[in-house]
């Protein structure tokens, strides 16, 4: 077929953070821990489990320390968390988290809406985080570049704006970079151009993608990225999530849809598809029935027709 495909892919589950962040009601710690355990049982071995933001600003993550510590107790699980600033790093460090992501929007309007800082101010904040984290052995800081393909306020985002953040981040010593299609506007050609453009400058940079499925392009964009060498993707179980600063933006590409595609193509992820779908059932029962995952809808429909009480139709 002419496609260059890897043998293995890493799926990073972000539903416990990015997914739950967009839920309009408080999700109990017990539900978060049940979902954590179910995802782990399904074979997920990389998770962004919480965000160390101010509880006053985002009450959903008041229990960040408890959830992080529960995740860190699971053998061989790569645990990461989002941090917005130096205070967030201090809390993450106190909870024992050694992998953190700092999100910086590629445009000033989005970054100001998201974290109340310009891009330059966020890069200065990143420098302070790297000064503190760099003194800690075994710590890995990732920069997630939000609206890397398009911004709800400015429209198309030129690759030069993304490259500026990548350049400075690597100067500061970050371990990896993630490109986020935050509002789901990218096409496969956009993805190929961005990945190849950055890889041309930094061929050894660990680069991942954080895709949203607003316009139904999530899987197509993942396939395009696979073709140009990306082997790490974020996903949220059930397709949970969204963007509070982009009305109408859909959730993250569903981990269960990604896994279904990859395994069907003979690519190993280490994740059991039926186990992922069972996690979607937990979300439906305890969090929300508004889950756009295609494979989950098929699964729930089949179990409802079989009379499974845990597979009642979600509508």
Residue pairs with C-beta under 8 A, 6 or more apart in sequence:
3 226
3 227
4 226
4 227
4 228
4 229
5 226
5 227
5 265
5 266
5 267
6 226
6 229
6 231
6 267
7 267
7 268
8 231
8 267
8 268
8 269
8 270
9 226
9 231
9 232
9 233
9 262
9 267
9 268
9 269
10 46
10 231
10 232
10 233
10 269
11 44
11 46
11 232
11 233
11 234
11 235
11 255
11 258
11 259
11 262
11 269
11 271
12 46
12 47
12 48
12 78
12 80
12 208
12 232
12 233
12 234
12 235
13 39
13 44
13 46
13 47
13 48
13 234
13 235
13 236
13 237
13 255
14 47
14 48
14 210
14 234
14 235
14 236
14 241
14 252
15 35
15 39
15 235
15 236
15 237
15 238
15 240
15 241
15 252
15 255
15 283
16 32
16 35
16 36
16 39
16 47
16 48
16 49
16 50
16 67
17 48
17 49
17 50
17 51
17 61
17 81
17 82
18 48
18 210
18 234
18 236
18 241
18 252
19 236
19 237
19 238
19 240
19 241
19 251
19 252
20 27
20 32
20 60
20 240
20 287
21 51
21 58
21 60
21 61
21 241
21 244
22 240
22 241
22 242
22 243
22 244
22 251
23 60
23 240
23 287
23 288
26 59
26 60
27 60
27 286
27 287
28 286
29 63
29 66
29 67
31 282
31 286
31 287
32 63
32 67
33 67
33 70
34 282
34 286
35 237
35 279
35 282
35 283
36 47
36 49
36 67
36 70
36 71
36 74
37 74
38 275
38 278
38 279
38 282
39 47
39 237
39 276
39 279
40 47
40 74
40 77
41 275
42 271
42 272
42 274
42 275
42 276
42 278
42 279
43 269
43 270
43 271
43 272
43 275
44 77
44 255
44 271
44 276
45 76
45 77
45 78
45 270
46 77
46 78
46 80
47 71
47 77
47 78
47 79
47 80
48 80
48 81
48 82
48 101
48 234
49 67
49 68
49 71
49 79
49 80
49 81
50 61
50 63
50 64
50 67
50 68
50 81
50 82
51 58
51 61
51 64
51 81
51 82
51 83
51 84
51 88
52 61
52 64
52 81
52 82
52 83
52 84
52 87
52 88
52 89
52 91
52 92
52 95
52 97
52 100
53 61
53 64
53 82
53 83
53 84
53 88
54 87
55 61
55 62
64 81
64 91
64 95
65 91
65 94
65 95
68 79
68 81
68 92
68 95
68 96
68 97
69 95
69 96
71 77
71 79
72 79
72 95
72 96
72 97
78 99
79 97
79 98
79 99
80 97
80 99
80 100
80 101
80 142
81 92
81 95
81 97
81 99
81 100
81 101
82 88
82 100
82 101
82 102
82 103
82 144
83 89
83 91
83 92
83 100
83 101
83 102
83 129
84 102
84 103
84 115
85 115
85 125
85 129
86 125
86 128
86 129
86 132
88 100
89 100
89 129
89 132
89 133
90 132
92 100
93 133
93 136
98 136
98 138
98 139
98 140
99 139
99 140
99 142
100 133
100 139
100 140
100 141
100 142
101 141
101 142
101 143
101 144
101 178
102 122
102 125
102 126
102 129
102 141
102 142
102 143
102 144
103 114
103 115
103 143
103 144
103 145
103 146
103 180
104 111
104 119
104 122
104 123
104 126
104 143
104 144
104 145
104 146
104 165
104 169
105 111
105 113
105 114
105 115
105 119
105 122
105 145
105 146
105 147
105 151
105 182
106 119
106 145
106 146
106 147
106 148
106 151
106 157
106 161
106 162
106 165
107 119
107 147
107 151
107 153
107 154
107 157
107 161
108 118
108 119
109 151
109 153
109 154
110 146
110 147
110 151
110 152
110 153
110 154
110 182
110 245
111 117
111 118
111 119
111 122
111 146
112 118
113 153
113 245
114 146
114 245
115 122
117 125
119 164
119 165
123 165
123 168
123 169
126 143
126 168
126 169
126 172
126 174
127 172
129 141
130 141
130 172
130 173
130 174
133 139
133 141
134 173
140 175
140 176
141 173
141 174
141 175
142 174
142 175
142 176
142 177
142 178
143 165
143 166
143 169
143 174
143 176
143 177
143 178
144 177
144 178
144 180
144 210
145 162
145 165
145 166
145 177
145 178
145 179
145 180
146 180
146 182
147 157
147 180
147 182
147 183
148 157
148 162
148 179
148 180
148 181
148 182
148 194
149 157
149 179
149 181
149 185
149 186
149 190
149 191
149 194
150 156
150 157
150 181
150 183
150 185
150 186
151 157
151 183
152 183
152 243
152 245
152 246
152 247
152 249
159 193
159 194
159 197
159 198
162 179
162 194
162 198
163 197
163 198
163 201
166 177
166 198
166 201
166 202
166 205
169 177
170 177
170 202
170 205
175 206
176 205
176 206
176 207
176 208
177 198
177 205
177 206
177 207
177 208
178 207
178 208
178 209
178 210
178 234
179 194
179 195
179 198
179 207
179 208
179 209
179 210
180 209
180 210
180 211
180 212
181 191
181 209
181 210
181 211
181 212
181 221
182 210
182 212
182 243
182 246
182 249
183 212
183 214
183 243
183 246
183 249
184 211
184 212
184 213
184 214
184 215
184 217
184 218
184 249
184 250
185 214
185 215
186 194
186 211
186 217
186 221
187 217
187 220
187 221
188 217
188 220
188 221
188 223
188 224
189 224
190 221
191 209
191 221
191 224
191 225
191 228
192 224
192 225
192 227
192 228
195 207
195 209
195 225
195 228
195 229
195 230
196 228
198 205
198 207
199 205
199 207
199 228
199 229
206 232
207 230
207 232
208 230
208 232
208 233
208 234
209 221
209 222
209 225
209 230
209 232
209 233
209 234
210 233
210 234
210 252
211 218
211 221
211 222
211 233
211 234
211 235
211 252
211 253
212 218
212 241
212 242
212 243
212 249
212 250
212 251
212 252
212 253
213 219
213 239
213 250
213 251
213 252
213 253
213 254
213 292
214 246
214 248
214 249
214 250
218 252
218 253
218 254
218 257
218 258
219 253
219 257
219 258
219 261
221 253
222 233
222 253
222 258
222 261
223 261
225 233
226 267
233 253
233 258
234 252
234 253
235 252
235 253
235 254
235 255
235 256
235 257
235 258
235 259
236 251
236 252
236 253
236 254
236 255
237 254
237 255
237 256
237 276
237 279
237 280
237 283
237 293
238 251
238 254
238 255
238 256
238 279
238 280
238 283
238 284
238 291
238 292
238 293
238 296
239 250
239 251
239 252
239 253
239 254
239 256
239 257
239 291
239 292
239 293
239 296
240 251
240 252
240 283
240 287
240 288
240 291
241 250
241 251
241 252
242 249
242 250
242 251
243 249
250 292
251 292
254 291
254 292
254 293
254 294
254 295
254 296
255 271
255 276
256 273
256 276
256 277
256 279
256 280
256 293
256 295
256 296
257 293
257 294
257 295
259 269
259 271
259 273
259 276
260 273
260 295
262 269
263 269
263 271
263 273
273 295
277 295
277 296
277 299
280 291
280 293
280 296
280 299
280 300
281 300
281 310
281 311
283 291
284 291
284 296
284 300
284 314
285 310
289 314
289 315
291 297
291 314
297 314
299 311
300 311
300 312
300 313
300 314
301 313
302 311
303 310
303 311
304 311
304 312
304 313
